[in-house]
Amino acid sequence: MKSKKLLNILDLKSEADGVFETENWEYPDYLTDPSQLISFQSFAQYLEKGIGPVNSGEINNHWKEWEDYDID
């Protein structure tokens, strides 16, 4: 989807040059601040400066990665 079409669907007014979309990234555990992760640093750099490609880090956002943290 082109960025302008997405922005129109979301009813956002912007002069964005592009859109970054991902389903996989390195998600912080409860002891880690998101700003410490390469994925969040890379997302921020892309948003702020348009510098890519985005580094998703060690992909761990699938629910199976977090089974040890499930609370019954």
WOHU-V291270 format. One record per residue. N is the residue number from 1. PSI is psi in whole degrees, -180 to 180 (999 if undefined). Layout:
n={N/N}
psi={PSI/PSI}
This chain:
n={1/2/3/4/5/6/7/8/9/10/11/12/13/14/15/16/17/18/19/20/21/22/23/24/25/26/27/28/29/30/31/32/33/34/35/36/37/38/39/40/41/42/43/44/45/46/47/48/49/50/51/52/53/54/55/56/57/58/59/60/61/62/63/64/65/66/67/68/69/70/71/72}
psi={136/147/-40/-38/-44/-45/-38/-42/-41/-1/44/137/116/158/37/138/-21/175/136/129/135/153/-5/127/171/115/137/145/179/-11/-8/130/134/-33/-13/-14/141/-35/-48/-36/-41/-40/-46/-42/-40/-45/-40/-44/-7/19/124/180/160/134/115/-3/-156/105/122/23/5/143/-29/-25/-17/12/-35/-19/0/139/125/999}
